[in-house]
Amino acid sequence: MLKIPDVLFLLCALGAADAVYKQWIPDTNYENETNWDKGSVPIGNDRVQFSASRKVSVYVETVHSVQEMRLPVDGEFILTSGAGFSVGAGGYKPGAVVKFKDVESLQWFDPALWQAASTADDLEKGRFLFSVHEESVPCRYDNVVFKAHSSFRVDLSSNRPSVPVQSVSVLGKTFRSNSEFSRYLGSPSGRLQFHGSSSISLGSSGCSDVSGCECGNAASLEKICGHVECSSVTCKKPLRPVGHCCDVCGAIVTLQYVPGFNLETYRQRLMHIFLGLTPYKSIQLGISKVEKSRWFLGVFPRQGAAEIQIVLMDGETGHKAGMVAEALARDILKDAQSAGSNLGIAEAEFQASSGSSSSHGSGRDTGMVLGTIFGVLIVVGGVFLLVFLYYRGAIKVPSLPTITMPSLSSLKRSSEIGDLGGPMDHGFDNPMFDKPTVIPAVPGLYGAENANSISLTQSGVHFVNPAYDDSETDFNA
Ligand SMILES: *[C@@H]1O[C@H](CO)[C@@H](O)[C@H](O)[C@H]1NC(C)=O
C-alpha cells in the first residue's frame, strides 16, 4: 500500500513529467545548405568565406574539399570522427566564392525558431505541438533542446537578466544545474553558442501542478511579438488568444478547472477523440493554462484568474476561415458537458471568429450585469413608491392651490400655508427649479444641507435626483 509521502512523490513525479521540450530549429552546421548564401554546400574548387568579424561554431560531419577558406577571427569547427577538409582537390581553377550565412541576429525570443513536443521522443519523430507565440519560446518549466548533432548560435538578449528554464541540452549533453552549465558557458564552445545580454538560469524544478503551469513569458511578450508579422485575417470577429501576437480566425475554448484536472491527460484526450477525425485533421490545437485579466461589470479590473485556454485554428481561408475550428469547439464543449465532472472541468465556454459563442458563457456576464441593473431599479422603484404613497396619504392633493409646474415659488409658498395637515415636503430638490427665489422663501428647508445629495430633515428625506421627472408622477395632480 502507498503511504501518503509515496503518493505525494508519485504526484510530483507525474507532474514533472509534464514538462514540454522546446527545440531550437536553426543550426550552424557545415552540411546544412541553408547556411550558405548560394543555397548549397561548397564543393570542389569553391572558395569558402566566413565573415571575419563574426563568431561562430560550425559542426562538420564529413570530408569537404575546398580550394580556399577564410576563417573568422573567433570561431571553431566541431569535427566528428571522419570529418575534415581537403584543400585543392577540385583543381587549380579558382571557383565561386561561397559565403557562410550571418547567424548573429538569430534570437532566443523569436517564436518562429522553436518547435515544441510533449516528449523527447515526439521531438525526434516530428510530432510537434502548436502553441501561442508566448509559449513557442521556452517557458520557465521547459526543457530546451539544441539538436544533438548540431552547432548553433543564439542571441539571448532580453529585458531580464536571466532566462529561466528547467534544463538545456547541447550536443546531446543535458544540463540541469546552474553551476555545471555556467562552466560550459565559459568554455570556448559555450561562448560561441550563446551570446547577448541575458544568461540562461537552470534548476527550476519543473511544473509540479498537473493542471498545468503558466508559461511565465508574459513579461517578454512585447519582445516576442517584435519578431512576428501578422497576416491579415478575413473572418468577421477575429480573436486574440492570450499570449498570442496576432488576431486569428478560429475558436477559443475556455475551461474553468477544479482539482483533478490534468492538462496533459486532457490534451491526449482531445488529440485521440477529435484530431484523428477527418474533418479535423488540419486543425491546429494549442492548449495551456493562462491568466486572463477579468473585468467586473466590464469596468473594474478584477484579480486575474487561471484558466485553461484551447486555441483552435484551421487552414481555411475566405468566408470559411475558422468554421471548422468552430465546429470542433462545439464538439469539445459537448464533450466537456458530458464528461467534465470526471475530467475536472467545472465550466466550459467558447468564442468563435464568426461572432458566435456558447450561450452559457456569454450569458453569465450579461446576466450579472442585467441582474445588477434590475436590482438597482427595484430599490429605486421601491423608494419612489414609498415616497409616492406617503404623499398620497398625507396630503389632499386636489386642494393644492397652485399646480402649474413652472411656477415654483407659488408651489413653495403653498407649503407655507400650512393648512394641509402638517409640514409639507416636496421631497426632491429638482435642479430645474429656480432656487434663488426659493432659498429666501423657505430658509429652513434649503440651508446648509442643501449641498448634500441626501439629507435628513425633520420633515423627510431629500434626494437630489437629476433623473427625476416631476411630470411623470401624479402626486401634484
Ligand atoms: C538546416 O537549417 C534549417 C534552418 O536553419 C533547418 O530548418 C533545417 O532543419 C536544417 N536541416 C537539417 C538537415 O538539419
The ligand as a Tripos MOL2 file, in Angstrom:
@<TRIPOS>MOLECULE
LIG
   14    14     1     0     0
SMALL
NO_CHARGES

@<TRIPOS>ATOM
      1 C1         19.0150   23.3690  -41.9000 C.3       1 LIG1
      2 O1         18.6950   24.6160  -41.2980 O.3       1 LIG1
      3 C2         17.3290   24.9570  -41.4030 C.3       1 LIG1
      4 C3         17.1400   26.3650  -40.8900 C.3       1 LIG1
      5 O2         18.1170   26.7720  -40.0540 O.3       1 LIG1
      6 C4         16.5200   23.9510  -40.6430 C.3       1 LIG1
      7 O3         15.1350   24.2570  -40.7200 O.3       1 LIG1
      8 C5         16.7630   22.5630  -41.1750 C.3       1 LIG1
      9 O4         16.1140   21.6090  -40.3790 O.3       1 LIG1
     10 C6         18.2580   22.2480  -41.1990 C.3       1 LIG1
     11 N1         18.4690   20.9780  -41.8900 N.am      1 LIG1
     12 C7         18.8640   19.9070  -41.2630 C.2       1 LIG1
     13 C8         19.0570   18.7030  -42.1130 C.3       1 LIG1
     14 O5         19.0630   19.8680  -40.0680 O.2       1 LIG1
@<TRIPOS>BOND
     1     1     2 1
     2     1    10 1
     3     2     3 1
     4     3     4 1
     5     3     6 1
     6     4     5 1
     7     6     7 1
     8     6     8 1
     9     8     9 1
    10     8    10 1
    11    10    11 1
    12    11    12 1
    13    12    13 1
    14    12    14 2
@<TRIPOS>SUBSTRUCTURE
     1 LIG1         1 GROUP 0 **** ****
